[in-house]
Amino acid sequence: MLPTPNDARWLAAAARLALRGRPASHPNPAVGCIIVKDGCVVGRGWTQSGGRPHAEAMALATAGDAATGADVFVTLEPCAHQSDRGPACADLLAAARPARVIAGQRDPDPRTAGKGIERLNGAGIAAQAVECPESAASLAGYLSQAKLHRPYVTL
């Protein structure tokens, strides 16, 4: 399943939405999520203060039952690990039964790193991570720290 031009636009919109979480989402990355059904936004969210709830949980809460059969656009691969602060977003999405999940970046965190997409595909949901430039830009600080083990600095 290759993303469509509309998918790229929705991912770019999710990346803009993610900026609302900065810098308050620390210690988690600022992620944006948009849920679309029949061309209309039915849910949206971004990582909240302190890193929880995650963007996907916020978007699912606003979408309610409309998330079933919808398309989910999220800037970073949904997390696949449960923490003491909340459930794995991949599990929340699997329970909501969207038709597709498109992530703008694969999560380099070894606790997720492909496992979120794998879990969604295993649940019968068409999920994939693509390289979205807008998602990468919105996550530049997180990706630099996670991949290169150094801060992202601009002058």
C-alpha positions in Angstrom: 0.0 0.0 0.0 1.6 3.2 -1.2 0.5 6.5 0.3 -1.5 8.7 -1.9 -0.9 12.5 -2.4 -3.8 13.1 0.1 -2.0 10.9 2.6 1.1 13.2 2.3 -1.1 16.2 3.0 -2.7 14.6 6.0 0.8 13.7 7.4 2.0 17.2 6.9 -1.1 18.5 8.8 -0.3 16.0 11.6 3.2 17.4 11.7 1.9 20.9 12.1 -0.4 19.7 14.9 2.5 18.0 16.7 4.1 21.5 17.2 1.4 22.2 19.7 3.0 19.7 22.1 6.4 21.5 22.1 8.2 21.8 24.5 5.6 20.6 27.1 5.6 16.9 25.9 9.0 16.3 27.4 10.3 13.6 28.1 8.4 12.2 25.1 8.6 13.5 21.6 5.8 15.9 20.4 3.7 13.7 18.1 0.6 14.7 16.1 -2.2 12.4 15.0 -5.2 13.0 12.7 -8.0 10.5 12.1 -9.8 10.9 8.8 -13.0 9.2 7.6 -14.6 9.9 4.2 -12.3 12.9 3.7 -13.3 14.6 7.0 -11.3 14.9 10.2 -13.1 13.0 13.0 -10.3 13.0 15.5 -7.0 14.8 16.2 -4.5 15.0 19.0 -1.0 15.8 20.1 1.2 14.7 22.9 0.2 16.4 26.1 2.2 18.0 28.9 4.6 15.6 30.5 4.3 13.2 27.6 0.9 11.6 28.3 -1.6 11.1 27.0 0.0 10.4 23.6 -1.3 11.9 20.4 -3.0 8.7 19.3 -4.9 8.4 22.6 -6.1 12.0 22.3 -7.2 11.6 18.7 -9.0 8.4 19.5 -10.8 10.0 22.4 -12.1 12.8 20.1 -13.0 10.4 17.3 -14.9 7.9 19.4 -16.6 5.2 17.3 -15.9 7.2 14.1 -12.3 5.8 14.3 -13.5 2.4 13.1 -12.8 2.0 9.4 -11.0 5.4 9.3 -7.5 6.3 8.3 -5.0 7.4 11.0 -2.1 9.7 10.2 0.5 10.0 12.9 3.9 11.6 12.7 5.7 8.8 14.6 5.2 5.1 14.6 2.7 4.2 17.4 4.5 3.0 20.6 4.4 -0.8 21.2 5.3 -0.8 24.9 3.1 -0.4 27.9 4.3 1.9 30.6 3.1 2.7 34.1 1.8 5.9 32.6 -0.4 4.4 29.9 -1.1 1.7 27.4 0.7 1.1 24.1 -0.7 3.2 21.3 -0.5 0.3 18.9 -2.9 -1.6 21.2 -5.3 1.4 21.5 -5.4 1.7 17.7 -5.8 -2.1 17.2 -8.8 -2.0 19.5 -10.3 1.0 17.6 -10.1 -1.0 14.3 -9.2 1.8 11.8 -8.7 0.7 8.2 -5.2 2.1 7.9 -2.4 3.7 9.9 0.2 5.7 8.2 3.2 6.8 10.3 5.4 9.6 9.0 8.5 8.1 10.7 9.6 4.8 12.1 10.3 5.1 15.8 14.0 4.5 16.5 13.3 3.7 20.2 14.2 -0.1 20.5 11.1 -0.7 22.6 9.0 0.1 19.4 11.3 0.2 16.3 8.9 -1.5 13.9 7.0 -3.4 16.5 4.1 -0.9 16.5 3.6 -1.3 12.7 4.0 -5.1 13.1 1.4 -5.3 15.9 -1.1 -3.3 13.8 -0.6 -5.4 10.7 -1.0 -8.5 12.9 -4.3 -7.1 14.0 -5.5 -6.9 10.4 -4.9 -3.2 10.0 -3.0 -1.9 7.0 -0.2 0.0 8.6 3.1 1.3 7.4 5.8 3.8 8.2 6.9 6.2 5.4 9.6 8.8 5.3 7.6 12.1 5.6 9.9 15.2 5.5 7.4 17.2 7.6 7.3 14.5 10.2 11.0 14.3 10.3 11.3 18.1 10.7 8.8 18.2 13.5 10.6 15.3 15.3 14.2 16.6 14.5 15.2 16.9 18.2 13.9 13.5 19.1 15.3 11.7 16.1 18.8 13.3 16.6 18.8 12.2 20.2 17.5 8.7 19.5 19.6 7.9 16.4 22.8 10.0 16.8 22.8 10.3 20.7 23.3 14.0 20.5 21.1 17.1 20.7 19.7 18.7 17.6 21.2 22.2 17.4 20.5 25.0 14.9 22.3 28.3 14.7 
